[in-house]
Amino acid sequence: MSKQITLDADYKPSDDEPFMNDRQREYFRGKLMAWKEEILKEARETLVTLQSESENHPDIADRASSETDRAIELRARDRQRKLIAKIESAIARIDENTYGYCEETGEPISLKRLEARPIATLSLEAQERHERNERVFRDD
């Protein structure tokens, strides 16, 4: 595996250093791991809340409201489950040294884009092209 890298607390990837060097990969790994842990923590809290709110509401309006809230929460959790899969995929790309490179063009994805969306797999240009094509085909 790779050697252990220690980052300063104030380290931010910069265009002044080689793209996806050990420090940058470690920085994004930490960012992705923290994001995943936050999602899992929220999921655990939701589970506790849903279990504690499972009591039967005698009023039909209260019950309907509770079931609607529950359905919304479960949909949000499903989206977060998919997000965790994308985070894990990004971590795997870090391990494979392919992280930070566009899956379509092979070009580096800008650090600014990766900072905003660490799970990005396409450069901004490729993503925009993809979205334009999606719109064209969707309108058919």
Secondary structure, DSSP 8 states (H G I E B T S, - for coil): --------TT----TTS-TT-HHHHHHHHHHHHHHHHHHHHHHHHHHHHHHHT-S--SSHHHHHHHHHHHHHHHHHHHHHHHHHHHHHHHHHHHHTT-TTB-TTT--B--HHHHHH-TT--S-HHHHHHHHHHHHHHHT-
